[in-house]
Amino acid sequence: MNRLMKVFGLLSMVTMLLVASMATVLAAENVDWNRNVIRATGGGVAPANARNIAQARMMARRAAITDAYRQLAEYVGGVNVDSETTVSMAEVQSDVVRTRVQATVRGARIVDERQTRDGGYEVTVEVPMFGVSSLASAVISRPAVIESFPEQTADVLPSKVEPYQDGGWATPAPSRDNTGSSAAPAPDGKAIGKFTGLIVDCRGLGLKPVMSPVIKNANGRPIYGYKNLDYDKVIEKGMASYARNMSEASRAGRNPLIVRALDVENHGGTPVLSVADANRVLIENGATHFLDDTNVVFLR
């Protein structure tokens, strides 16, 4: 009996992992991390016993809405809250979170609908990840206190680089040690105080988008996380956006500080900067507070 119970438990665990994995794949295909929305399209057909065309259309529409909300719940469950926790995992851990997530899905708005050529119906619904009635408000808890950004690591300075055409400072090829820098220092080695945001180039490293990202230095020290930020601001606009190229990185403003990540950790959700680059980010943030304003973009 004990052996059967163990086997049953193992099978249940494997099933849960497979379901979570499929939800994550579905979420990856249906979440727009640049616009920060989750979208699902459902389809419906009229039953054969519909009395007339009007009733057939109404019943097909109702079926499409039901299907869209079902799919949306699956996609939402696969979204990563942080690098190790999906929404579905958070729901299992907390009845409060599950109730809030269900309410968020039910509050999704219809953004498009149409009747198909074969008499069926399609409805597209959308839920915001951040803002009013968003997924973030359902799964990200308010910290007891706002933690200060850490001080820079002592005795590690950025290296010299050349200016580039946009009036900022160029980003050289990334260093692969704990002290080398890929960020641009001011000419005198001090903070310029003119950067409008931060772009962390993680292209080619397999970065995985998450709702509550952390940035670490190469010594494993976190330099950016939601506990450093105003909670209401995080819920309103999120901590960062994810872009494929510079043209999509408008969140970082017209004169961003650009650094290249050395690696990504924690299942691909946490960019790692050299100690020198992390120092530069903290120095510049002390001058213009772009981290406080969540003007952060990750290139992936």
N, C-alpha and C positions, 0 to 999 in steps of 0.2 A: 504493500500500500504506500509506504514511504517513498519507494522508488518511483511508483506511478505518479505520486504527487510532485516529485522533483522533476520528472519528465514533463508533466503538464505545465509546471511553472516555467521550465526552460522554453517550452514551445510558446507559451504566452509572452514571454519576454522577447523572443525572436520575432513574433508577430507584431508586437508593439514597435520594435525597432524598424521593421520593414515598413509599417504604416507611417512612422515618423519620417523615415528616409524618403518615402514617396511624397509625403506632404512637403518636405523641404524642396524636392525637385520641382513640384508643381508651383511652389511659391517663387522659386528662382525665375520661373518663366512668366509669372503673372504679377510681379511686383516691379513698379517703376521707381527705382531708387533715386532718380534725378528729380522727378516730380513728387516722390514720396506718397504714392497711392497704390492700392491693391485693387485689381479689377478682375471681374469674372463675367463670362457670357454664358447664359443658359438658353436652352432650346426647349420648345414644347410643341405638341401637336394636339389637334382637337380630337376628342373621342368620337367614335363612330355613331354614337347615339345623340349627337348634338341636333337640336330641333331646327336650327336655321343657321345662316351664315354668320349673323351677328353673335349668336351664342357660341358658335365654333371658334370664332376669333377670340372672344373673351376667355374661353376655357383654355385655348392654346397659350394665350398670354399669361394666364395664371400659372400654368404648368412651367412656362419658361422662367417666370420670376422665382418659383420654388427651386428650380434647377440651378439658377444663377446664385441664389443664396446658399444652397448646399455646397456648390463649388467654392464660393467665396470663403466659407467656413474652413474648407480644406486648405486653401491657400494661406489664410491667416494663421492657421495652426503651424505651418511650416516656416513662418518668418522667424528669424533669429532676434531675440531680445538682446542678447549679448553673444559672445563667441561660443558659449557652451550651452545656452538655454534657448530652446524654441518656445513659441507661444504655447504650443500644445503641452510642452513639459511644465511650463508655468501654471497652466490650467490644472494639471494633475496635482501639483504641489499646493494649490490654493483654491478653495471654493469661491472666494471673493473674486479672484482674478477670472475664474471661469465665468462667473455671472456677468462681470463687466465686459468680457470679450464677447459673450453671446449678445449682450445688449448693443455692443458696437456693430456687430454683424447685422443685427436686425435693423439698425439705424442706417445701413448703407443706402445710398441714393441711386436711383435709376438715372443713368447718364445717356443711354441710347436704347432704342427699341425699334423693331421693324417686323413686318410680316414677310415671310419668305415666299418664294415663287410656288412652292409645293403646298401652300396653305398653312404651314407651320408658323412659329413665332420665335423671335430671338430678343432677349433682353440683356443688357449689360449693366451691371451694378458696380459701384466703386465705394471704397471706404478709405479715408485718409489715415496715414500712419501718424501724422502729427496735427495739432490744432484742436479745434472744438470737436468733441465726440469722436476722438481718434483712438487708434489702437494704443498709442503711447500712453494715453491717460488711463488705459485699462491695465497695462502690464508694468509700467515703470512707477515704482513707489517713491514717495517724497522722502529724501534723506533727513535724518534728525537735525543735522547741521551741514552747512556748506563748508567743505574743506578748502583751505588755501592752496593755491598752486605751489608746488615744491620750489625750493631754491635751486639754482643751477649747481651742477656738480663742479667742485672746485678744481682749478688748475687744468682745465680742458678748454681750449679756445678754438674757434673756427679757423679754417685755412684761408689764404688769400685767393680771390677769384676775380675775374674780369667783369665789368658792367655789361649789360645787354641792352638791346634797343628800346625796351619799354621803360627805361629809366630806373629799373631796380638793379638787382645784382644777379649775375648768371649762376646757374647750377652746373657744376662740373660733374664728371662721372663719379658715381658713389664710391666712397671708401668702404672697405670690408673689414675694418678693424673697429675696436671700441672707441677710438678717439678721433679718427679721421672725420672730416666734415664734407658734406655735399651741399651745404647751405652757403649763402654768400654773406660775409661780414661787412660791416661798414668800413670805410677806408681807415678809420682810426681804431678799429677793433671794438667800438662801442655800438650800442643800439642806435639805429637811425631814427626809429620812432615814426616811420611813415608807411609801414606795411599795413595793408587793409585786410589781410586774411592769410590763411595758410593753405598751401596745396602740398599734400604728401603723395608723391609719385610711387605707386605700388604696382605699376604695370609689369606683367610677367611674373609676379610673385604668387599669384593665386589668391588674392585678397577676397574674402567673403564679406558681403555687406551685412551689417548688424544695426539694430536700432540704437544701441548704447555702446558705441565703440570706446576703446581705450588706446592711447598711444603710450608706448614705453620707450625707454632708452636701452642701449645695448647691455647695460648692467641689470636690466629687469625692473627698473624703477618706473612706475607710471608717472607720466607728466600731464595727462589729460584724461578726464573721465567725468561722468555726469555728476558725481558728488562734488566736483569743483565748480559747478555751474548753478545758476539760478534755476530752480526746478520748473517754474512757470515758463521760462524761456525755452527750456528743453522740450516741454510738452508742446509749446506753440510752434516751434520750427525745427526741432530735432537738433542733434549735436553736429551733424555733418551731412554733406551730400556726396553721392558717388557718381563719378563721371567717367566717360571713356576717353575724353580728350580735353585739351585746354579750352576749347570753345564752349564746353558745357560747364566750365568751372566758375561761372559768374558769381557764385556765392562768396568766393574769396576776394571779390572786389577787383579794382583796376590795377593794384600794385601788390600782388600777393608775394609772400615769402614762399619759395619753392624748395622743398627738400626731397631727397630720394630715400625711401625706406631701404634698410639693409635686408629685411626679412619680414615675414608675417608669422605670428605665433598664435597659440590657442585656437587650433582648428582653422587657421587662416583669417581670424577676425581681428587680430591686434597687430597693427604696423609697429615695427621696431626701427628706431632711429639711432644713428651713432650718438655717442655721448655729447660730442661737440655740436651736432645738429640740434639735439634736444635742448642743450644749453642756449643755443641761439634763439630757438623758438620761445623759451621762457624769458629771455632777455627782451626780445621784441614785444612779447605780450605785455610785459611790464610797462612798456612805453605806450602802446596803442590798444591793448586789451582786445585783440581780435579773437583770442580763445574765449574770453568771457562773453563775447558777442556771438559765439559759435559760427564764426566765418571760416569754416573748415571744409575742405574738399579732399576726397581721396580719389586718385586716379587708379583705375583697375583694368 
